[in-house]
Amino acid sequence: MFVVLVNYLKPIEEVERVVVPHRTYLDELYAQGVLLASGPKIPRTGGVLLAKGMDKQELWEMLQKDPFCTQGIAEYTMIEFDPIKHNPILKNLI
């Protein structure tokens, strides 16, 4: 499983210009079963993605297709972890 930290590289006005295509791309990752959750950081300096089901390189390649990446809006930091302890409600998701 991965926590992906998204850090904006551009002013929020430029981020807003790409939010709709970015979220459309995230919808594709949800449909593929890659993402479990996503949303903006507070304060809005980037976002956080929770992903599963693949190796690090495969996820990295998917993220490079995100409009935030292709348009130089944000950079990504991936943290891989093994959720050995979790709420039972998540059992079938991780």
C-alpha positions as CSV (number, residue, x, y, z in Angstrom):
1,M,0.0,0.0,0.0
2,F,1.1,3.6,-0.7
3,V,0.6,7.0,0.7
4,V,1.3,9.5,-2.1
5,L,2.0,13.0,-1.1
6,V,1.2,15.6,-3.8
7,N,3.0,18.9,-3.5
8,Y,2.0,21.8,-5.6
9,L,4.8,23.5,-7.6
10,K,2.7,26.3,-9.0
11,P,0.4,29.0,-7.6
12,I,-3.2,27.9,-6.7
13,E,-4.6,29.7,-9.8
14,E,-2.6,27.4,-12.0
15,V,-3.6,24.4,-9.9
16,E,-7.3,25.3,-10.3
17,R,-6.8,25.4,-14.1
18,V,-5.9,21.6,-14.1
19,V,-8.1,20.3,-11.2
20,V,-10.9,19.0,-13.4
21,P,-8.6,16.9,-15.7
22,H,-6.6,15.8,-12.7
23,R,-9.8,14.5,-10.9
24,T,-11.0,12.9,-14.1
25,Y,-7.7,11.0,-14.2
26,L,-8.1,10.0,-10.6
27,D,-11.5,8.6,-11.5
28,E,-9.8,6.3,-13.9
29,L,-7.5,5.1,-11.2
30,Y,-10.5,4.5,-8.9
31,A,-12.2,2.5,-11.6
32,Q,-9.0,0.3,-12.0
33,G,-9.1,-0.3,-8.2
34,V,-5.8,1.5,-7.7
35,L,-7.0,4.3,-5.4
36,L,-8.7,4.0,-2.1
37,A,-8.9,7.6,-1.1
38,S,-7.7,11.1,-2.3
39,G,-8.1,14.7,-1.4
40,P,-6.5,18.0,-0.8
41,K,-4.2,18.8,2.1
42,I,-5.3,21.4,4.6
43,P,-4.0,24.0,4.1
44,R,-4.2,23.5,0.3
45,T,-0.5,23.0,-0.6
46,G,-1.1,19.7,-2.4
47,G,-3.0,16.5,-1.8
48,V,-2.8,12.9,-0.5
49,L,-3.6,9.7,-2.4
50,L,-4.0,6.3,-0.8
51,A,-3.2,3.5,-3.3
52,K,-2.9,-0.2,-3.4
53,G,-2.5,-3.3,-5.6
54,M,0.7,-2.8,-7.5
55,D,4.4,-2.4,-7.2
56,K,6.1,1.0,-6.7
57,Q,7.3,1.4,-10.3
58,E,3.9,0.6,-11.8
59,L,2.3,3.2,-9.6
60,W,5.0,5.7,-10.4
61,E,4.4,5.3,-14.1
62,M,0.6,5.8,-13.6
63,L,1.2,9.0,-11.6
64,Q,3.4,10.4,-14.4
65,K,0.3,10.4,-16.6
66,D,-1.7,12.6,-14.2
67,P,-2.3,16.1,-15.7
68,F,-0.8,17.6,-12.5
69,C,2.5,15.8,-13.5
70,T,2.3,16.2,-17.3
71,Q,1.7,20.0,-16.9
72,G,4.3,20.5,-14.2
73,I,1.7,21.5,-11.5
74,A,2.8,19.1,-8.8
75,E,5.4,16.6,-7.7
76,Y,4.8,13.3,-5.9
77,T,6.4,11.5,-3.0
78,M,5.5,7.9,-2.5
79,I,5.6,6.2,0.9
80,E,5.2,2.4,0.7
81,F,4.0,0.6,3.9
82,D,2.6,-2.7,5.0
83,P,-0.7,-2.2,6.9
84,I,-0.3,-5.2,9.2
85,K,-2.7,-3.6,11.7
86,H,-5.9,-2.0,10.5
87,N,-9.5,-1.6,11.3
88,P,-11.4,-4.8,10.3
89,I,-13.7,-2.8,8.1
90,L,-10.7,-2.4,5.7
91,K,-9.9,-6.1,5.5
92,N,-11.2,-6.5,1.9
93,L,-9.7,-3.3,0.7
94,I,-6.1,-3.9,1.6
